[in-house]
Amino acid sequence: DAKTTQPPSMDCAEGRAANLPCNHSTISGNEYVYWYRQIHSQGPQYIIHGLKNNETNEMASLIITEDRKSSTLILPHATLRDTAVYYCIVRVAYWYAGNMLTFGGGTRLMVKP
Amino acid sequence: DADVTQTPRNRITKTGKRIMLECSQTKGHDRMYWYRQDPGLGLRLIYYSFDVKDINKGEISDGYSVSRQAQAKFSLSLESAIPNQTALYFCATSGKRSRADTQYFGPGTRLTVL
């Protein structure tokens, strides 16, 4: 069963904020929300992660709802180089053999001029 | 300069040949991973290593072997390549002291087995 649900695709105008939603209604208390992205055939790139509080870094902001059942990744000023598939992943924040980094379908974000 | 590098970036080979894919990292991480990605599918873990003396099989290790020559180097070998091993291969690293086991990926190797 998928732990996360994301829309398959979204468009965004260049220079505008891109808001990518993710539902994770079965998230456990010790599971983090991670976001990665993959630009066509390149290696996945870590963006941000969070547990409960909203997080911001130089790439993006992560807004997690109070009940933690959903989150939104925000790219504040999308550029054409942000066109990629964005993956929302829920997992505990330590390694064990079953805690693999599982990439589901993701959201294909197309930033348009 | 990239923190995680992979060589070669592209390789075409024939069935039955031995192939080695190499990964190097300058992030100082002790954990390294090999994944493969097939069109339309997610990443699948082949092998992982937590330090030089620690090698573990992932979910699809059959047909592959690995070598951790040093903390910074992790090689993946296909002893006798077969066409269904045609895929994108990614190396990744993470730090033991990372608060959240964040993994950093290399640029990938596109392998084609004819």
Backbone of each chain as ProteinMPNN parsed JSONL, in Angstrom:
{"seq_chain_A": "DAKTTQPPSMDCAEGRAANLPCNHSTISGNEYVYWYRQIHSQGPQYIIHGLKNNETNEMASLIITEDRKSSTLILPHATLRDTAVYYCIVRVAYWYAGNMLTFGGGTRLMVKP", "coords_chain_A": {"N_chain_A": [[0.845, -1.192, 0.0], [0.495, 2.221, -0.847], [2.261, 4.762, 0.816], [2.079, 7.425, 0.455], [0.278, 9.934, -1.391], [0.238, 11.635, -4.391], [-0.485, 14.228, -6.768], [-0.367, 13.366, -10.225], [0.689, 15.173, -12.087], [1.607, 18.63, -12.553], [1.39, 22.072, -13.493], [3.274, 25.102, -13.624], [3.782, 28.595, -13.675], [6.69, 30.264, -14.734], [8.644, 31.911, -12.303], [6.577, 32.137, -10.521], [5.164, 30.851, -7.446], [5.462, 27.413, -6.783], [3.351, 24.981, -5.628], [3.327, 21.978, -4.22], [1.352, 19.307, -3.41], [0.969, 16.693, -0.927], [-0.426, 13.761, 0.29], [-0.507, 11.927, 3.248], [-1.921, 10.088, 5.014], [-1.67, 7.948, 6.759], [0.577, 8.255, 8.263], [3.082, 7.604, 10.684], [3.929, 8.398, 14.132], [6.708, 8.625, 14.407], [7.675, 8.996, 11.901], [9.189, 10.771, 9.246], [8.624, 13.352, 6.814], [9.901, 13.414, 3.662], [11.263, 15.157, 0.878], [12.249, 14.639, -2.394], [13.668, 15.278, -5.625], [13.741, 14.527, -9.128], [15.373, 15.313, -11.89], [15.104, 14.849, -15.338], [16.357, 11.696, -15.875], [18.553, 12.199, -14.277], [20.389, 11.89, -11.162], [18.422, 11.378, -8.21], [17.597, 14.193, -6.189], [18.013, 15.451, -3.011], [15.701, 17.5, -1.266], [14.307, 18.595, 1.036], [13.275, 17.95, 4.436], [10.977, 17.023, 7.079], [9.441, 16.803, 10.341], [7.364, 17.617, 12.223], [7.187, 20.389, 12.449], [7.054, 23.289, 10.335], [9.41, 23.693, 7.724], [12.224, 25.318, 6.271], [14.559, 25.847, 3.696], [17.361, 26.68, 1.557], [16.374, 25.889, -0.841], [13.598, 25.298, -0.738], [10.349, 25.383, 0.911], [8.675, 23.571, 3.456], [5.526, 22.702, 4.369], [3.715, 21.336, 6.906], [0.72, 19.865, 7.857], [-1.191, 20.301, 10.89], [-2.239, 17.906, 11.879], [-0.587, 16.213, 10.622], [-1.233, 14.727, 8.402], [-1.023, 15.537, 5.85], [1.022, 17.409, 3.532], [2.79, 20.199, 2.078], [4.986, 21.062, -0.441], [6.813, 23.895, -1.165], [8.05, 25.753, -3.763], [9.413, 28.742, -3.95], [9.902, 30.619, -6.045], [9.573, 29.543, -8.909], [11.694, 28.183, -11.432], [12.672, 27.442, -14.845], [14.47, 25.405, -14.591], [13.545, 23.984, -12.495], [11.798, 22.154, -13.398], [10.801, 18.906, -13.098], [10.435, 15.578, -11.669], [8.808, 15.273, -8.656], [9.147, 13.824, -5.552], [7.423, 12.7, -2.77], [8.131, 11.334, 0.288], [7.631, 9.104, 2.922], [9.093, 8.112, 5.87], [10.865, 6.507, 8.581], [13.498, 8.118, 10.373], [15.953, 6.817, 10.412], [18.302, 4.273, 9.524], [17.365, 1.022, 8.586], [17.224, -2.374, 7.4], [14.727, -2.753, 6.222], [13.837, -0.253, 5.781], [13.809, 1.171, 3.288], [14.578, 3.647, 0.797], [11.915, 4.578, -0.807], [10.649, 5.36, -3.855], [7.731, 6.559, -5.105], [5.177, 7.251, -7.496], [5.281, 10.045, -7.768], [5.112, 13.635, -8.522], [4.944, 15.161, -11.552], [6.331, 18.083, -12.3], [5.881, 20.786, -14.349], [7.431, 23.591, -15.34], [6.569, 26.522, -16.855], [7.381, 28.975, -19.361]], "CA_chain_A": [[0.0, 0.0, 0.0], [1.282, 3.431, -0.936], [2.202, 5.579, 2.013], [1.821, 8.802, 0.051], [-0.49, 10.172, -2.603], [0.569, 12.907, -5.005], [-1.048, 14.365, -8.12], [0.63, 12.904, -11.201], [1.35, 16.257, -12.801], [1.211, 20.01, -12.271], [2.072, 23.115, -14.227], [3.521, 26.323, -12.868], [4.407, 29.631, -14.478], [8.022, 30.665, -14.276], [8.639, 33.051, -11.394], [5.524, 31.987, -9.526], [5.377, 29.786, -6.471], [4.926, 26.085, -7.082], [2.889, 24.332, -4.4], [3.125, 20.564, -4.52], [0.723, 18.657, -2.256], [1.2, 15.274, -0.675], [-1.234, 13.179, 1.36], [0.12, 10.783, 3.942], [-2.881, 9.986, 6.118], [-1.326, 6.868, 7.691], [1.924, 8.511, 8.781], [3.266, 7.279, 12.1], [4.491, 9.497, 14.904], [8.156, 8.747, 14.266], [8.024, 9.078, 10.479], [9.44, 12.075, 8.675], [8.253, 13.593, 5.424], [11.047, 13.821, 2.853], [11.025, 15.471, -0.53], [13.335, 14.546, -3.354], [13.233, 15.482, -6.99], [14.594, 13.914, -10.131], [15.349, 15.917, -13.211], [15.126, 13.749, -16.288], [17.47, 10.749, -15.942], [19.647, 12.53, -13.363], [20.221, 11.301, -9.847], [17.499, 12.082, -7.324], [18.203, 15.27, -5.399], [17.329, 15.756, -1.755], [15.252, 18.886, -1.163], [13.974, 19.032, 2.39], [12.513, 16.977, 5.194], [10.426, 17.577, 8.308], [8.698, 15.89, 11.203], [6.104, 18.257, 12.643], [7.217, 21.825, 12.198], [7.37, 23.743, 8.985], [10.838, 23.806, 7.502], [12.643, 26.113, 5.109], [15.987, 25.906, 3.376], [17.635, 27.531, 0.407], [15.675, 25.388, -2.023], [12.149, 25.188, -0.651], [9.702, 25.335, 2.216], [7.811, 22.418, 3.679], [4.444, 22.995, 5.297], [3.083, 20.096, 7.357], [-0.495, 20.179, 8.608], [-1.088, 20.011, 12.322], [-2.493, 16.474, 12.099], [0.493, 15.545, 9.888], [-1.756, 13.833, 7.377], [-0.686, 16.051, 4.527], [2.068, 18.426, 3.519], [2.953, 20.923, 0.816], [6.315, 21.566, -0.768], [6.69, 25.173, -1.863], [9.203, 26.356, -4.43], [8.865, 30.102, -3.909], [10.012, 31.301, -7.34], [9.952, 28.435, -9.787], [12.398, 28.469, -12.686], [12.577, 26.341, -15.796], [15.322, 24.312, -14.103], [12.821, 23.224, -11.472], [10.997, 21.12, -14.052], [11.307, 17.618, -12.607], [9.47, 14.772, -10.921], [8.985, 15.515, -7.223], [8.712, 12.662, -4.767], [7.145, 12.836, -1.341], [8.442, 10.025, 0.872], [7.435, 9.042, 4.373], [9.886, 7.031, 6.448], [11.537, 6.869, 9.827], [14.735, 8.838, 10.061], [17.169, 6.055, 10.653], [18.373, 3.185, 8.569], [17.373, -0.413, 8.831], [17.138, -3.036, 6.097], [13.414, -2.607, 5.606], [13.483, 1.168, 5.652], [14.433, 1.628, 2.059], [14.091, 4.894, 0.219], [10.985, 4.114, -1.833], [10.112, 6.428, -4.677], [6.49, 6.202, -5.78], [4.966, 7.874, -8.797], [5.694, 11.434, -7.758], [4.405, 14.66, -9.295], [5.757, 15.745, -12.63], [6.123, 19.529, -12.335], [6.335, 21.445, -15.563], [7.487, 25.039, -15.202], [6.424, 27.063, -18.21], [7.787, 30.397, -19.464]], "C_chain_A": [[0.881, 1.244, 0.0], [1.139, 4.218, 0.35], [1.848, 7.005, 1.691], [1.008, 8.844, -1.231], [-0.161, 11.553, -3.116], [-0.142, 13.009, -6.353], [0.011, 13.987, -9.145], [1.353, 14.034, -11.911], [0.78, 17.603, -12.384], [1.989, 20.931, -13.182], [2.242, 24.325, -13.328], [4.177, 27.333, -13.802], [5.746, 30.02, -13.872], [7.93, 31.925, -13.419], [7.557, 32.997, -10.327], [5.89, 30.879, -8.544], [4.744, 28.485, -6.968], [4.59, 25.414, -5.756], [2.531, 22.885, -4.718], [2.56, 19.856, -3.293], [1.093, 17.179, -2.145], [0.295, 14.836, 0.481], [-0.539, 11.973, 1.944], [-0.68, 10.526, 5.208], [-2.523, 8.903, 7.127], [0.049, 7.057, 8.308], [1.98, 8.202, 10.275], [3.988, 8.426, 12.801], [5.983, 9.694, 14.723], [8.596, 8.823, 12.807], [8.156, 10.528, 10.027], [8.834, 12.147, 7.269], [9.496, 14.123, 4.7], [10.541, 14.225, 1.466], [12.337, 15.36, -1.295], [12.778, 14.944, -4.714], [14.222, 14.823, -7.94], [14.358, 14.616, -11.464], [15.707, 14.818, -14.199], [16.44, 12.974, -16.317], [18.687, 11.145, -15.11], [19.403, 11.845, -12.029], [19.215, 12.067, -9.018], [18.24, 13.082, -6.444], [17.371, 15.512, -4.157], [16.93, 17.222, -1.727], [15.117, 19.303, 0.285], [13.299, 17.89, 3.121], [11.994, 17.642, 6.469], [9.645, 16.533, 9.071], [7.331, 16.482, 11.568], [6.064, 19.72, 12.215], [7.468, 22.122, 10.731], [8.879, 23.963, 8.883], [11.107, 24.634, 6.252], [14.14, 25.976, 4.936], [16.155, 26.719, 2.099], [16.885, 27.084, -0.846], [14.165, 25.55, -1.916], [11.673, 25.348, 0.781], [8.792, 24.117, 2.269], [6.795, 22.789, 4.741], [3.748, 21.681, 5.627], [1.862, 20.464, 8.182], [-0.37, 19.716, 10.053], [-1.326, 18.53, 12.618], [-1.486, 15.586, 11.363], [0.005, 14.623, 8.788], [-1.5, 14.345, 5.97], [0.394, 17.121, 4.655], [2.116, 19.069, 2.139], [4.401, 21.371, 0.683], [6.129, 22.848, -1.563], [8.038, 25.575, -2.446], [8.818, 27.809, -4.654], [8.897, 30.846, -5.251], [10.504, 30.278, -8.358], [10.669, 28.928, -11.047], [12.272, 27.255, -13.601], [13.396, 25.144, -15.335], [14.674, 23.498, -12.99], [11.888, 22.186, -12.089], [11.6, 19.754, -13.74], [10.141, 16.801, -12.068], [9.805, 14.92, -9.443], [8.361, 14.37, -6.441], [8.558, 13.038, -3.304], [7.305, 11.443, -0.722], [8.262, 10.109, 2.377], [8.229, 7.858, 4.914], [10.474, 7.476, 7.774], [12.934, 7.369, 9.476], [15.98, 8.101, 10.498], [17.119, 4.838, 9.761], [18.159, 1.838, 9.22], [16.98, -1.071, 7.52], [15.782, -2.861, 5.425], [13.023, -1.178, 5.319], [14.142, 1.751, 4.412], [13.821, 2.931, 1.6], [13.217, 4.511, -0.963], [10.381, 5.299, -2.563], [8.855, 5.93, -5.381], [6.381, 6.917, -7.106], [5.417, 9.317, -8.869], [4.772, 12.35, -8.534], [5.358, 15.217, -10.331], [5.408, 17.222, -12.717], [6.72, 20.08, -13.616], [6.279, 22.947, -15.322], [7.525, 25.636, -16.598], [6.786, 28.54, -18.248], [6.587, 31.334, -19.428]], "O_chain_A": [[1.869, 1.327, 0.729], [0.048, 4.331, 0.908], [1.364, 7.733, 2.558], [1.043, 7.921, -2.044], [-0.263, 12.536, -2.381], [-0.376, 11.994, -7.009], [1.189, 14.274, -8.935], [2.511, 13.878, -12.3], [-0.358, 17.708, -11.929], [3.106, 20.62, -13.594], [1.465, 24.547, -12.4], [5.025, 26.975, -14.619], [5.901, 30.091, -12.652], [7.23, 32.877, -13.764], [7.616, 33.731, -9.34], [6.798, 30.083, -8.783], [3.635, 28.477, -7.502], [5.441, 25.295, -4.874], [1.546, 22.614, -5.404], [3.213, 19.808, -2.25], [1.468, 16.525, -3.118], [0.264, 15.482, 1.528], [-0.046, 11.108, 1.221], [-0.192, 10.716, 6.322], [-3.024, 8.932, 8.251], [0.627, 6.102, 8.826], [1.049, 8.5, 11.023], [4.575, 9.299, 12.162], [6.48, 10.811, 14.869], [9.789, 8.722, 12.52], [7.347, 11.387, 10.377], [8.573, 11.126, 6.634], [10.064, 15.147, 5.083], [9.543, 13.708, 0.964], [13.371, 15.902, -0.902], [11.565, 14.946, -4.924], [15.382, 14.594, -7.598], [13.289, 14.518, -12.067], [16.533, 13.955, -13.902], [17.482, 13.493, -16.715], [19.738, 10.513, -15.213], [18.331, 11.285, -11.798], [19.155, 13.293, -9.108], [19.368, 12.837, -6.014], [16.166, 15.75, -4.242], [17.712, 18.092, -2.112], [15.751, 20.267, 0.715], [12.8, 16.959, 2.489], [12.497, 18.684, 6.889], [9.239, 15.51, 8.52], [6.287, 15.911, 11.255], [5.063, 20.217, 11.698], [8.023, 21.306, 9.994], [9.529, 24.369, 9.847], [10.318, 24.642, 5.307], [14.895, 25.988, 5.908], [15.218, 27.359, 1.623], [16.782, 27.843, -1.809], [13.513, 25.902, -2.899], [12.462, 25.436, 1.723], [8.222, 23.695, 1.263], [7.15, 23.143, 5.865], [3.25, 20.994, 4.735], [1.95, 21.279, 9.1], [0.448, 18.858, 10.384], [-0.689, 17.964, 13.506], [-1.532, 14.361, 11.472], [0.779, 13.806, 8.29], [-1.746, 13.63, 4.998], [0.64, 17.659, 5.735], [1.56, 18.552, 1.17], [4.962, 21.984, 1.592], [5.367, 22.877, -2.529], [9.028, 25.719, -1.729], [7.957, 28.081, -5.491], [7.99, 31.625, -5.543], [11.7, 30.17, -8.626], [10.301, 29.943, -11.639], [11.826, 26.186, -13.184], [13.063, 24.001, -15.648], [15.19, 22.453, -12.591], [11.254, 21.419, -11.365], [12.753, 19.478, -14.071], [9.005, 17.273, -12.019], [10.947, 14.718, -9.032], [7.204, 14.005, -6.647], [9.455, 13.619, -2.693], [6.675, 10.486, -1.172], [8.691, 11.069, 3.018], [8.05, 6.728, 4.459], [10.569, 8.671, 8.057], [13.469, 7.068, 8.409], [16.959, 8.722, 10.911], [16.056, 4.419, 9.302], [18.71, 1.554, 10.283], [16.461, -0.407, 6.623], [15.695, -2.826, 4.197], [11.998, -0.919, 4.688], [14.926, 2.697, 4.486], [12.697, 3.275, 1.963], [13.736, 4.154, -2.02], [9.693, 6.13, -1.972], [8.914, 4.983, -6.166], [7.389, 7.162, -7.769], [5.886, 9.77, -9.913], [3.784, 11.912, -9.125], [6.448, 15.686, -10.005], [4.315, 17.579, -13.157], [7.894, 19.872, -13.923], [5.202, 23.509, -15.125], [8.388, 25.306, -17.412], [6.533, 29.273, -17.292], [6.752, 32.552, -19.504]]}, "seq_chain_B": "DADVTQTPRNRITKTGKRIMLECSQTKGHDRMYWYRQDPGLGLRLIYYSFDVKDINKGEISDGYSVSRQAQAKFSLSLESAIPNQTALYFCATSGKRSRADTQYFGPGTRLTVL", "coords_chain_B": {"N_chain_B": [[32.468, 21.173, -7.804], [31.256, 17.84, -8.074], [29.822, 16.032, -5.355], [29.301, 13.339, -5.245], [30.371, 11.033, -7.456], [30.135, 9.147, -10.475], [31.365, 6.571, -12.537], [31.497, 4.575, -15.504], [29.578, 7.135, -17.249], [27.901, 6.404, -19.226], [27.349, 3.239, -20.733], [27.677, 0.673, -23.042], [27.279, -2.714, -23.499], [27.854, -6.236, -24.103], [25.897, -9.228, -23.824], [26.912, -11.43, -21.257], [29.346, -10.285, -20.714], [31.678, -8.949, -18.305], [31.118, -6.301, -16.125], [32.045, -3.273, -14.513], [30.92, -0.802, -12.38], [31.694, 2.315, -11.041], [31.851, 4.239, -8.03], [32.476, 7.222, -6.359], [32.951, 9.331, -3.52], [33.045, 12.511, -1.954], [31.984, 13.423, 0.324], [32.512, 12.538, 2.792], [30.958, 10.621, 3.939], [29.898, 7.597, 5.582], [28.176, 5.662, 4.747], [27.089, 3.889, 1.918], [25.331, 3.256, -1.148], [23.868, 1.249, -3.735], [21.629, 1.621, -6.37], [19.131, 0.653, -8.775], [17.295, 1.91, -11.553], [14.459, 1.494, -13.444], [12.674, 2.203, -16.486], [9.795, 4.083, -15.804], [9.554, 2.991, -13.34], [10.265, 2.975, -9.807], [13.139, 3.524, -7.668], [15.231, 0.769, -6.951], [16.852, -1.039, -4.443], [20.077, -2.363, -4.577], [22.576, -3.141, -3.313], [24.026, -2.313, -0.141], [26.257, -0.506, 2.02], [27.636, -0.012, 5.147], [30.063, 0.534, 6.26], [33.554, 0.05, 5.507], [33.938, -2.634, 6.049], [31.471, -3.708, 6.025], [28.963, -5.082, 4.227], [25.907, -5.373, 2.575], [23.097, -7.126, 1.256], [20.587, -5.834, -0.907], [17.223, -5.46, -2.089], [17.331, -6.574, -4.655], [19.696, -8.175, -5.33], [20.682, -10.34, -6.772], [22.818, -11.483, -9.332], [24.529, -9.4, -9.164], [27.49, -7.955, -7.672], [29.456, -6.387, -5.116], [32.055, -4.094, -4.085], [33.734, -2.568, -1.46], [36.102, -0.509, -1.523], [37.316, 1.492, -0.138], [36.514, 4.009, 2.283], [35.485, 6.011, 0.721], [34.865, 4.88, -1.72], [32.891, 2.768, -3.739], [32.1, 0.005, -5.491], [30.207, -1.483, -8.102], [29.581, -4.586, -9.547], [28.763, -6.435, -12.445], [28.797, -9.631, -13.011], [28.306, -11.303, -15.18], [26.845, -9.937, -17.591], [23.397, -9.437, -18.43], [20.609, -8.899, -20.682], [18.317, -7.937, -19.218], [19.4, -6.433, -17.255], [19.782, -3.981, -18.183], [19.544, -0.652, -17.464], [19.208, 2.368, -15.466], [21.711, 3.194, -13.242], [22.286, 4.128, -9.943], [24.4, 5.54, -7.526], [24.484, 6.206, -4.064], [24.931, 8.145, -1.041], [25.058, 8.382, 2.53], [25.261, 9.914, 5.766], [26.384, 8.601, 8.847], [26.006, 10.139, 11.029], [23.988, 11.727, 10.323], [20.997, 13.42, 10.962], [18.683, 12.568, 9.864], [19.037, 10.503, 8.039], [19.446, 11.294, 5.375], [19.847, 10.857, 1.93], [22.28, 11.194, -0.626], [22.647, 11.468, -4.043], [24.498, 10.171, -6.867], [25.227, 11.101, -10.322], [24.425, 9.075, -11.97], [24.629, 6.057, -13.976], [24.118, 5.043, -17.19], [23.341, 1.996, -18.332], [23.496, -0.288, -20.952], [22.702, -3.446, -22.032], [23.342, -5.586, -24.556]], "CA_chain_B": [[32.721, 19.747, -8.039], [30.214, 16.987, -7.541], [30.192, 15.317, -4.135], [29.189, 11.915, -5.55], [30.643, 10.848, -8.871], [30.003, 7.782, -10.979], [31.97, 6.293, -13.837], [31.264, 5.545, -16.565], [28.239, 7.71, -17.269], [27.159, 5.587, -20.192], [28.098, 2.046, -21.133], [26.967, -0.341, -23.817], [28.054, -3.934, -23.46], [27.176, -7.404, -24.657], [25.53, -10.291, -22.885], [27.996, -12.288, -20.813], [30.541, -9.514, -20.342], [31.786, -8.455, -16.929], [31.076, -4.832, -16.093], [32.194, -2.664, -13.195], [30.516, 0.59, -12.236], [32.405, 2.842, -9.881], [31.277, 5.376, -7.334], [33.357, 7.877, -5.407], [32.294, 10.458, -2.855], [33.901, 13.397, -1.147], [31.143, 13.97, 1.392], [32.937, 12.014, 4.085], [29.929, 9.735, 4.464], [30.333, 6.221, 5.748], [27.202, 4.741, 4.165], [26.956, 3.995, 0.476], [24.241, 2.431, -1.669], [23.665, 1.127, -5.17], [20.239, 1.446, -6.79], [18.844, 0.693, -10.202], [16.0, 2.486, -11.901], [13.968, 1.079, -14.746], [11.687, 3.168, -16.995], [8.468, 4.044, -15.211], [9.586, 2.38, -12.008], [11.053, 3.7, -8.826], [14.465, 3.001, -7.388], [15.316, -0.484, -6.209], [18.144, -1.131, -3.788], [20.831, -3.552, -4.969], [23.466, -3.414, -2.19], [24.402, -1.163, 0.655], [27.436, -0.722, 2.854], [27.691, 0.967, 6.223], [31.459, 0.921, 6.33], [34.39, -0.749, 4.614], [33.826, -4.069, 6.351], [30.05, -4.049, 6.143], [28.284, -5.144, 2.931], [24.61, -6.011, 2.755], [22.266, -7.242, 0.066], [19.316, -5.134, -0.951], [16.098, -6.275, -2.537], [17.548, -7.207, -5.964], [21.144, -8.36, -5.425], [21.066, -11.453, -7.657], [23.465, -11.07, -10.564], [25.409, -8.27, -8.867], [28.368, -8.018, -6.513], [30.002, -5.067, -4.807], [33.313, -4.007, -3.361], [33.952, -1.27, -0.807], [37.57, -0.472, -1.501], [37.701, 2.5, 0.851], [35.301, 4.685, 2.732], [34.964, 6.885, -0.323], [34.687, 4.184, -2.997], [31.973, 1.627, -3.687], [31.96, -0.44, -6.872], [29.177, -2.478, -8.413], [29.984, -5.433, -10.668], [27.874, -7.403, -13.06], [29.765, -10.659, -13.38], [27.966, -11.768, -16.523], [25.701, -9.065, -17.86], [22.267, -9.936, -19.217], [19.821, -7.749, -21.166], [17.38, -7.316, -18.268], [20.139, -5.531, -16.374], [19.769, -2.659, -18.803], [18.868, 0.248, -16.528], [19.985, 3.464, -14.888], [22.262, 2.803, -11.944], [22.653, 5.26, -9.106], [25.082, 5.394, -6.256], [24.063, 7.217, -3.092], [25.641, 8.113, 0.23], [24.459, 9.083, 3.662], [26.162, 9.969, 6.898], [25.913, 7.944, 10.066], [25.625, 11.148, 12.0], [22.878, 12.501, 9.783], [19.821, 13.349, 11.828], [17.503, 12.031, 9.186], [19.416, 9.523, 7.019], [19.271, 11.861, 4.043], [20.744, 10.24, 0.962], [22.725, 12.055, -1.708], [22.82, 10.593, -5.195], [25.358, 10.508, -7.973], [24.531, 11.462, -11.557], [23.895, 7.894, -12.626], [25.261, 5.382, -15.109], [23.143, 4.395, -18.071], [23.931, 0.756, -18.822], [22.73, -1.042, -21.936], [23.26, -4.783, -22.289], [22.776, -6.063, -25.827]], "C_chain_B": [[31.647, 18.903, -7.378], [30.721, 16.233, -6.32], [30.184, 13.808, -4.354], [29.357, 11.754, -7.061], [30.534, 9.377, -9.246], [30.691, 7.68, -12.343], [31.715, 4.852, -14.226], [29.865, 6.143, -16.473], [27.323, 6.946, -18.213], [28.014, 4.384, -20.574], [27.172, 1.126, -21.913], [27.847, -1.577, -23.833], [27.233, -5.094, -24.016], [26.88, -8.423, -23.568], [26.742, -11.155, -22.557], [29.252, -11.547, -20.394], [30.502, -9.123, -18.874], [31.905, -6.938, -16.965], [31.272, -4.354, -14.674], [31.775, -1.202, -13.284], [31.132, 1.123, -10.956], [31.729, 4.092, -9.317], [32.302, 5.912, -6.348], [32.626, 9.051, -4.778], [33.295, 11.23, -2.008], [33.117, 14.004, 0.0], [31.583, 13.474, 2.767], [31.915, 11.091, 4.714], [30.444, 8.311, 4.589], [29.382, 5.223, 5.094], [27.086, 4.976, 2.68], [25.994, 2.946, -0.041], [24.351, 2.347, -3.188], [22.192, 0.827, -5.448], [20.197, 1.264, -8.302], [17.448, 1.263, -10.413], [15.648, 2.053, -13.315], [12.879, 2.048, -15.197], [10.323, 2.992, -16.332], [8.412, 3.438, -13.827], [10.41, 3.247, -11.065], [12.436, 3.101, -8.678], [14.359, 1.683, -6.632], [16.742, -0.662, -5.708], [18.827, -2.44, -4.139], [21.716, -4.012, -3.806], [23.656, -2.13, -1.401], [25.53, -1.542, 1.592], [27.488, 0.372, 3.898], [29.114, 1.358, 6.595], [32.254, -0.085, 5.517], [34.208, -2.244, 4.843], [32.389, -4.549, 6.417], [29.372, -3.937, 4.788], [26.983, -5.9, 3.133], [23.845, -6.055, 1.444], [21.0, -6.401, 0.217], [18.241, -6.045, -1.497], [16.348, -6.996, -3.846], [19.039, -7.458, -6.207], [21.581, -9.472, -6.382], [21.653, -10.932, -8.962], [24.434, -9.911, -10.393], [26.349, -8.626, -7.711], [28.949, -6.625, -6.307], [31.33, -5.204, -4.082], [33.426, -2.619, -2.766], [35.453, -1.147, -0.58], [38.11, 0.481, -0.441], [36.412, 3.181, 1.277], [34.658, 5.464, 1.599], [34.626, 6.171, -1.622], [33.858, 2.916, -2.834], [31.689, 1.219, -5.12], [30.897, -1.514, -7.006], [29.626, -3.267, -9.635], [28.827, -6.296, -11.136], [28.787, -8.472, -13.628], [29.554, -11.176, -14.799], [26.679, -11.049, -16.919], [24.645, -9.752, -18.736], [21.374, -8.755, -19.6], [18.875, -7.141, -20.132], [18.081, -6.541, -17.167], [20.35, -4.159, -17.02], [18.935, -1.731, -17.936], [19.758, 1.449, -16.248], [20.446, 3.024, -13.513], [22.724, 4.045, -11.19], [23.373, 4.801, -7.855], [24.574, 6.497, -5.324], [24.887, 7.074, -1.82], [24.793, 8.765, 1.317], [25.421, 8.992, 4.829], [25.566, 9.327, 8.125], [25.399, 8.955, 11.074], [24.499, 12.03, 11.493], [21.663, 12.327, 10.677], [18.677, 12.61, 11.166], [17.851, 11.079, 8.061], [19.134, 10.037, 5.619], [20.298, 11.263, 3.101], [21.021, 11.193, -0.195], [23.17, 11.174, -2.869], [23.853, 11.118, -6.185], [24.543, 10.759, -9.228], [23.985, 10.272, -12.325], [24.771, 7.354, -13.739], [24.162, 4.718, -15.912], [23.805, 3.187, -18.705], [22.973, 0.075, -19.79], [23.433, -2.355, -22.202], [22.554, -5.345, -23.526], [22.736, -7.582, -25.885]], "O_chain_B": [[31.186, 19.201, -6.276], [31.887, 15.845, -6.252], [30.959, 13.081, -3.733], [28.566, 12.284, -7.842], [30.807, 8.488, -8.44], [30.603, 8.582, -13.177], [31.714, 3.978, -13.359], [29.052, 5.676, -15.675], [26.114, 6.866, -18.001], [29.232, 4.488, -20.719], [26.046, 0.843, -21.502], [29.034, -1.492, -24.147], [26.06, -4.936, -24.354], [27.539, -8.46, -22.529], [27.496, -11.559, -23.442], [30.137, -12.137, -19.775], [29.433, -8.985, -18.279], [32.686, -6.374, -17.731], [30.739, -4.944, -13.733], [32.227, -0.465, -14.161], [31.099, 0.466, -9.915], [31.122, 4.88, -10.042], [32.918, 5.154, -5.599], [31.787, 9.688, -5.415], [34.239, 10.68, -1.439], [33.545, 14.998, 0.588], [31.08, 13.941, 3.788], [31.997, 10.805, 5.909], [31.301, 7.87, 3.822], [29.742, 4.061, 4.906], [26.995, 6.116, 2.226], [25.853, 1.875, 0.55], [24.861, 3.259, -3.838], [21.594, -0.074, -4.86], [21.115, 1.671, -9.015], [16.555, 1.118, -9.578], [16.429, 2.222, -14.251], [12.221, 2.659, -14.354], [9.769, 1.893, -16.305], [7.349, 3.377, -13.209], [11.151, 4.133, -11.49], [12.848, 2.263, -9.481], [13.492, 1.516, -5.774], [17.708, -0.463, -6.445], [18.229, -3.509, -4.015], [21.61, -5.157, -3.365], [23.476, -1.025, -1.911], [25.738, -2.711, 1.917], [27.394, 1.555, 3.57], [29.331, 2.414, 7.188], [31.675, -0.98, 4.901], [34.318, -3.031, 3.902], [32.127, -5.681, 6.824], [29.217, -2.838, 4.254], [26.957, -6.944, 3.784], [23.934, -5.139, 0.627], [20.431, -6.275, 1.301], [18.337, -7.267, -1.382], [15.641, -7.959, -4.142], [19.582, -6.988, -7.207], [22.751, -9.526, -6.761], [21.076, -10.063, -9.615], [25.083, -9.487, -11.349], [26.042, -9.485, -6.884], [28.934, -5.792, -7.213], [31.678, -6.258, -3.55], [33.243, -1.616, -3.456], [35.992, -1.619, 0.421], [39.211, 0.299, 0.08], [35.352, 2.95, 0.696], [33.434, 5.566, 1.522], [34.138, 6.813, -2.553], [34.082, 2.11, -1.931], [31.105, 1.988, -5.884], [30.721, -2.348, -6.118], [30.009, -2.681, -10.647], [28.035, -6.808, -10.346], [29.476, -8.24, -14.622], [30.513, -11.449, -15.522], [25.575, -11.502, -16.617], [24.957, -10.527, -19.641], [21.38, -7.727, -18.923], [18.648, -5.932, -20.162], [17.432, -6.045, -16.246], [21.018, -3.292, -16.457], [17.755, -1.989, -17.699], [20.891, 1.538, -16.72], [19.65, 2.535, -12.711], [23.448, 4.888, -11.719], [23.003, 3.814, -7.219], [24.272, 7.602, -5.775], [25.466, 6.021, -1.555], [23.924, 9.592, 1.04], [26.282, 8.113, 4.88], [24.379, 9.49, 8.41], [24.494, 8.679, 11.861], [24.101, 12.98, 12.167], [21.344, 11.215, 11.097], [17.798, 12.082, 11.847], [17.014, 10.86, 7.185], [18.638, 9.296, 4.771], [21.48, 11.173, 3.434], [20.133, 11.896, -0.677], [23.967, 10.252, -2.697], [24.058, 12.323, -6.325], [23.317, 10.646, -9.212], [23.171, 10.439, -13.233], [25.545, 8.083, -14.359], [23.375, 3.931, -15.385], [24.719, 3.326, -19.517], [21.794, -0.114, -19.49], [24.612, -2.381, -22.553], [21.34, -5.549, -23.533], [22.29, -8.15, -26.882]]}, "name": "protein", "num_of_chains": 2, "seq": "DAKTTQPPSMDCAEGRAANLPCNHSTISGNEYVYWYRQIHSQGPQYIIHGLKNNETNEMASLIITEDRKSSTLILPHATLRDTAVYYCIVRVAYWYAGNMLTFGGGTRLMVKPDADVTQTPRNRITKTGKRIMLECSQTKGHDRMYWYRQDPGLGLRLIYYSFDVKDINKGEISDGYSVSRQAQAKFSLSLESAIPNQTALYFCATSGKRSRADTQYFGPGTRLTVL"}
